[in-house]
Amino acid sequence: MNATMSDTAAGAAVQAAATSLHLPTVRAQADELAEAAARDGTTHRGYLAELLAAEVDERAERRRIRRTREARFPRHKLLEDFDTSHCPVDPATIATLAAGDFIDASHPAVLLGDSEIG
């Protein structure tokens, strides 16, 4: 990139590159994050790290939504909706599961039971 490139030209170059590289979050948030970085005195590397982290986070969220939709679960259920009054599961166990540490440790967790009991 040319050192004398104006902010407008640089913004247009970022938009074009983000489109070409299929980086929709970079395209959508580059200007806003650049203004915030300039205002906060963030380094160029800090700005780039924040912009790329936003892209990674957005892709992970879209992937989660897509995989949930592709799984075709019959009903949308949340762990906080789990009713422990009808099952022998200790509420502390549910709270431990909600923390999600079992995911990071690659341990399976299965809650089985009859329909409509929890």
VOSE-108627 format. One record per residue: residue in three letters; chain; x, y, z of N, C-alpha, C in turn; residue number from 0. Coordinates in steps of 0.2 Angstrom, whole numbers, padded with zeros to 4 digits. Example, Ala and Ser with C-alpha at 12.3 -4.5 7.8 and 13.67 -1.06 7.14 Angstrom:
2
NODE rest kette   n_x   n_y   n_z  ca_x  ca_y  ca_z   c_x   c_y   c_z  nr
NODE  ALA     A  0066 -0028  0039  0062 -0022  0039  0066 -0016  0039   0
NODE  SER     A  0064 -0011  0035  0068 -0005  0036  0064  0000  0039   1
END
This chain:
118
NODE rest kette   n_x   n_y   n_z  ca_x  ca_y  ca_z   c_x   c_y   c_z  nr
NODE  MET     A  0004 -0006  0000  0000  0000  0000  0005  0006  0000   0
NODE  ASN     A  0003  0011 -0004  0007  0017 -0004  0006  0021  0002   1
NODE  ALA     A  0012  0024  0004  0012  0028  0011  0008  0034  0010   2
NODE  THR     A  0007  0037  0004  0003  0043  0003 -0005  0042  0002   3
NODE  MET     A -0007  0036  0002 -0014  0034  0001 -0018  0038  0006   4
NODE  SER     A -0023  0041  0003 -0028  0044  0008 -0032  0039  0011   5
NODE  ASP     A -0035  0042  0017 -0040  0037  0021 -0046  0034  0017   6
NODE  THR     A -0048  0039  0012 -0054  0036  0008 -0051  0031  0003   7
NODE  ALA     A -0045  0032  0000 -0043  0026 -0004 -0041  0020  0000   8
NODE  ALA     A -0038  0021  0006 -0036  0015  0010 -0043  0011  0012   9
NODE  GLY     A -0048  0015  0013 -0054  0012  0015 -0057  0008  0009  10
NODE  ALA     A -0057  0011  0003 -0059  0007 -0003 -0055  0001 -0004  11
NODE  ALA     A -0049  0002 -0003 -0044 -0004 -0004 -0046 -0010  0001  12
NODE  VAL     A -0047 -0008  0007 -0049 -0013  0012 -0055 -0016  0010  13
NODE  GLN     A -0060 -0012  0008 -0067 -0015  0006 -0066 -0020  0000  14
NODE  ALA     A -0062 -0018 -0005 -0061 -0022 -0011 -0057 -0029 -0009  15
NODE  ALA     A -0052 -0028 -0005 -0049 -0034 -0003 -0053 -0039  0002  16
NODE  ALA     A -0057 -0036  0006 -0061 -0040  0010 -0066 -0043  0006  17
NODE  THR     A -0069 -0040  0001 -0074 -0043 -0003 -0070 -0049 -0007  18
NODE  SER     A -0065 -0048 -0010 -0061 -0053 -0014 -0059 -0059 -0010  19
NODE  LEU     A -0057 -0058 -0003 -0055 -0063  0001 -0061 -0066  0005  20
NODE  HIS     A -0067 -0064  0004 -0073 -0066  0007 -0072 -0066  0015  21
NODE  LEU     A -0071 -0059  0017 -0071 -0058  0024 -0076 -0052  0025  22
NODE  PRO     A -0083 -0055  0026 -0088 -0050  0027 -0088 -0046  0033  23
NODE  THR     A -0085 -0049  0039 -0085 -0045  0045 -0080 -0040  0044  24
NODE  VAL     A -0074 -0041  0041 -0069 -0036  0040 -0072 -0031  0036  25
NODE  ARG     A -0075 -0032  0031 -0078 -0027  0027 -0083 -0023  0030  26
NODE  ALA     A -0087 -0026  0035 -0092 -0022  0038 -0090 -0018  0044  27
NODE  GLN     A -0084 -0021  0047 -0082 -0017  0054 -0075 -0014  0053  28
NODE  ALA     A -0072 -0014  0047 -0065 -0011  0046 -0065 -0003  0048  29
NODE  ASP     A -0070  0000  0045 -0070  0008  0046 -0071  0009  0054  30
NODE  GLU     A -0077  0006  0056 -0078  0007  0063 -0073  0006  0068  31
NODE  LEU     A -0070  0000  0067 -0064 -0002  0072 -0058  0002  0070  32
NODE  ALA     A -0057  0005  0064 -0051  0009  0063 -0052  0016  0067  33
NODE  GLU     A -0058  0019  0066 -0060  0025  0070 -0059  0024  0078  34
NODE  ALA     A -0061  0018  0080 -0060  0017  0087 -0053  0016  0089  35
NODE  ALA     A -0049  0013  0085 -0042  0012  0086 -0038  0019  0086  36
NODE  ALA     A -0040  0023  0081 -0037  0030  0081 -0039  0034  0087  37
NODE  ARG     A -0045  0033  0089 -0047  0037  0095 -0044  0035  0101  38
NODE  ASP     A -0043  0028  0102 -0040  0025  0108 -0032  0024  0108  39
NODE  GLY     A -0029  0026  0102 -0022  0026  0102 -0020  0018  0101  40
NODE  THR     A -0024  0014  0098 -0022  0007  0097 -0017  0007  0092  41
NODE  THR     A -0012  0002  0092 -0007  0001  0087 -0010 -0002  0081  42
NODE  HIS     A -0006 -0002  0076 -0008 -0005  0069 -0009 -0013  0070  43
NODE  ARG     A -0005 -0016  0074 -0006 -0023  0075 -0012 -0024  0080  44
NODE  GLY     A -0013 -0020  0085 -0018 -0021  0089 -0025 -0020  0085  45
NODE  TYR     A -0025 -0015  0081 -0031 -0014  0076 -0032 -0020  0072  46
NODE  LEU     A -0027 -0023  0069 -0027 -0029  0065 -0030 -0035  0069  47
NODE  ALA     A -0027 -0036  0074 -0029 -0041  0079 -0036 -0041  0081  48
NODE  GLU     A -0038 -0035  0082 -0045 -0034  0084 -0050 -0035  0078  49
NODE  LEU     A -0048 -0033  0072 -0052 -0034  0066 -0052 -0041  0064  50
NODE  LEU     A -0047 -0045  0065 -0047 -0052  0063 -0050 -0056  0068  51
NODE  ALA     A -0050 -0054  0074 -0053 -0058  0080 -0061 -0057  0079  52
NODE  ALA     A -0063 -0051  0076 -0070 -0050  0075 -0073 -0055  0069  53
NODE  GLU     A -0068 -0056  0064 -0070 -0060  0059 -0070 -0067  0061  54
NODE  VAL     A -0065 -0069  0065 -0065 -0076  0068 -0071 -0078  0072  55
NODE  ASP     A -0073 -0073  0076 -0079 -0074  0081 -0085 -0074  0077  56
NODE  GLU     A -0086 -0070  0072 -0092 -0070  0068 -0093 -0077  0064  57
NODE  ARG     A -0087 -0079  0061 -0087 -0085  0058 -0089 -0091  0062  58
NODE  ALA     A -0087 -0091  0068 -0088 -0096  0073 -0096 -0096  0075  59
NODE  GLU     A -0098 -0090  0076 -0106 -0090  0077 -0110 -0092  0071  60
NODE  ARG     A -0108 -0090  0065 -0112 -0092  0059 -0111 -0100  0058  61
NODE  ARG     A -0105 -0103  0060 -0104 -0110  0059 -0109 -0114  0065  62
NODE  ARG     A -0109 -0111  0071 -0113 -0114  0076 -0121 -0114  0074  63
NODE  ILE     A -0123 -0108  0071 -0130 -0108  0069 -0131 -0112  0063  64
NODE  ARG     A -0127 -0113  0059 -0128 -0117  0053 -0128 -0125  0055  65
NODE  ARG     A -0123 -0127  0060 -0123 -0133  0062 -0129 -0135  0066  66
NODE  THR     A -0132 -0131  0070 -0138 -0132  0074 -0144 -0133  0069  67
NODE  ARG     A -0144 -0128  0064 -0150 -0129  0059 -0149 -0136  0055  68
NODE  GLU     A -0143 -0137  0053 -0142 -0144  0049 -0143 -0150  0053  69
NODE  ALA     A -0143 -0149  0060 -0144 -0155  0064 -0152 -0157  0064  70
NODE  ARG     A -0156 -0152  0063 -0163 -0153  0063 -0166 -0156  0069  71
NODE  PHE     A -0164 -0152  0075 -0166 -0155  0081 -0174 -0153  0081  72
NODE  PRO     A -0178 -0158  0084 -0185 -0158  0084 -0188 -0151  0088  73
NODE  ARG     A -0184 -0150  0093 -0186 -0144  0097 -0180 -0140  0099  74
NODE  HIS     A -0180 -0134  0100 -0175 -0130  0103 -0175 -0130  0111  75
NODE  LYS     A -0170 -0133  0114 -0170 -0134  0121 -0163 -0130  0124  76
NODE  LEU     A -0164 -0127  0129 -0158 -0124  0132 -0157 -0127  0139  77
NODE  LEU     A -0151 -0127  0141 -0149 -0131  0148 -0152 -0127  0153  78
NODE  GLU     A -0153 -0120  0153 -0156 -0117  0158 -0164 -0119  0159  79
NODE  ASP     A -0167 -0122  0154 -0174 -0124  0154 -0175 -0131  0157  80
NODE  PHE     A -0169 -0134  0158 -0169 -0141  0161 -0172 -0141  0168  81
NODE  ASP     A -0177 -0145  0169 -0181 -0145  0175 -0178 -0151  0179  82
NODE  THR     A -0175 -0149  0184 -0172 -0155  0189 -0176 -0158  0194  83
NODE  SER     A -0182 -0155  0194 -0187 -0158  0199 -0190 -0164  0197  84
NODE  HIS     A -0189 -0166  0191 -0192 -0173  0189 -0186 -0178  0187  85
NODE  CYS     A -0180 -0176  0189 -0175 -0181  0188 -0170 -0181  0193  86
NODE  PRO     A -0166 -0187  0193 -0161 -0187  0199 -0155 -0183  0198  87
NODE  VAL     A -0154 -0179  0193 -0148 -0175  0192 -0148 -0169  0197  88
NODE  ASP     A -0143 -0169  0201 -0141 -0163  0205 -0141 -0157  0202  89
NODE  PRO     A -0144 -0151  0204 -0144 -0145  0201 -0136 -0142  0201  90
NODE  ALA     A -0132 -0144  0205 -0125 -0142  0205 -0122 -0146  0199  91
NODE  THR     A -0124 -0152  0197 -0121 -0155  0191 -0123 -0151  0185  92
NODE  ILE     A -0129 -0149  0185 -0132 -0145  0179 -0128 -0138  0178  93
NODE  ALA     A -0126 -0135  0184 -0122 -0129  0184 -0115 -0130  0182  94
NODE  THR     A -0112 -0136  0183 -0106 -0138  0181 -0106 -0139  0174  95
NODE  LEU     A -0111 -0142  0171 -0112 -0143  0164 -0112 -0137  0160  96
NODE  ALA     A -0116 -0132  0163 -0117 -0125  0160 -0111 -0122  0159  97
NODE  ALA     A -0106 -0123  0164 -0099 -0119  0163 -0096 -0122  0157  98
NODE  GLY     A -0097 -0128  0154 -0094 -0130  0148 -0087 -0133  0148  99
NODE  ASP     A -0084 -0134  0154 -0078 -0136  0155 -0077 -0143  0152 100
NODE  PHE     A -0082 -0147  0151 -0082 -0154  0149 -0080 -0153  0141 101
NODE  ILE     A -0082 -0148  0138 -0081 -0147  0131 -0074 -0146  0129 102
NODE  ASP     A -0071 -0141  0133 -0063 -0140  0133 -0059 -0146  0134 103
NODE  ALA     A -0062 -0150  0139 -0058 -0156  0141 -0060 -0162  0136 104
NODE  SER     A -0064 -0161  0131 -0066 -0167  0126 -0069 -0173  0130 105
NODE  HIS     A -0073 -0171  0135 -0077 -0176  0138 -0084 -0176  0136 106
NODE  PRO     A -0087 -0182  0135 -0094 -0182  0132 -0099 -0180  0138 107
NODE  ALA     A -0105 -0178  0137 -0110 -0177  0142 -0117 -0179  0138 108
NODE  VAL     A -0120 -0183  0141 -0127 -0185  0138 -0132 -0185  0144 109
NODE  LEU     A -0138 -0182  0142 -0143 -0182  0147 -0149 -0185  0143 110
NODE  LEU     A -0151 -0191  0146 -0156 -0195  0143 -0162 -0196  0148 111
NODE  GLY     A -0168 -0196  0145 -0174 -0197  0149 -0180 -0197  0145 112
NODE  ASP     A -0185 -0199  0148 -0192 -0199  0144 -0193 -0192  0142 113
NODE  SER     A -0197 -0192  0137 -0200 -0185  0134 -0204 -0181  0139 114
NODE  GLU     A -0203 -0175  0139 -0207 -0170  0143 -0206 -0171  0151 115
NODE  ILE     A -0200 -0173  0153 -0199 -0174  0160 -0193 -0169  0162 116
NODE  GLY     A -0190 -0165  0157 -0185 -0161  0159 -0181 -0158  0154 117
END
